[in-house]
Amino acid sequence: MVTDMKPIDAILAGRGILDSIMAPAGFRFEPPAGGESSGGPYAEAAYVRGDRRLKFSYRFALGDVEYRIGDAALDHIAYMRLLGAYPKCAFASFSREEPMAGFEALRDDLAAFAGDFLNGPGDEFLRLAAQIDALPERRLPRFVP
């Protein structure tokens, strides 16, 4: 276990994992930005292709992951739940003790479940994001599998 990895260094190392799925889909990596906050040091980065963006942050482990097509956005957990993939997704149970485990889990989930976002027309993603937009407070109900 690596415990002294700085967030920007972790994102750059995680890029080596995510590039294997993002680069072939035509996404380019945007360099990380970071800083200090009340919770400690953090960094964030993104992959971008046209109006599509996969943004993620790292503090002590991979944290928030957001997908975006145009103005439509979903976080990773909501996306997996709406797809019905949450019980099977790797991101739901990755070890936060291993700095690269989150990147590996995200890569596996992208490969297994996010084809429409990565290579498809985005219609399914936009339909799912619209479901969230239609909910009060734009929150996914906890009971959704």
Steps between C-alpha positions, in 0.01 A plus 500: 500500500629847409395755760713805420390552139403858424161542331645636175749212487217254563297646214799481266556137602127432459519645151718204408207276591218705346683582176458136397126557456470876452765556232364237256157666537656829385508680835795725582630545852492848652782551751404495866453805715522486874524686820428505869161505665363448847502125432865496391675495165295402195530487123259463211536423133286409202485319171329694222369424152278759335214574739573190711695522822600250768615700801641348817661605825748348740565583865604184687344273236311548177193700595232667293465387141269697271394423145375783281360527151422863426299628796389151611698356790497191720734392775642150468285338769177648361598390149569144615175487699291630213660243270416226752873424524568623853494157667758381246716812469854492633499863614242428769742287699856602414752514785573857603818366663661445159554828313455354150206271581245771420651560158501128426137470612398801289680355197320170545160671535565717194585192295207295626218755522577839343516413131231751408698779667837391361420399144125515446269778397437597864124453470477263797714728715286803412181306575631396841620852583154632407349258754710662773411850379132412532532398866438745783833641619668311211591210730498133422275320747692268730276206415611485136711185456 
